[in-house]
C-alpha cells in the first residue's frame, strides 16, 4: 500500500479531527474514506457526462 502526505488548512484539520472523534476512528481513516467516496462520485459524474 502506498502512503501520501497531504497538507490541510488548520480549519480543515480541525473539522476532520472532530469527525474522527465523533466516529470513533482515526483521522487517517476518515480522510481515506472521504477521498475514496469523492473519487467514486467524480467517476460517476464523468461517466454521465460521457453519455
Secondary structure, DSSP 8 states (H G I E B T S, - for coil): ---------HHHHHHHHHHHHHHTS-HHHHHHHHHHHHHHHHHHHHHHHH-
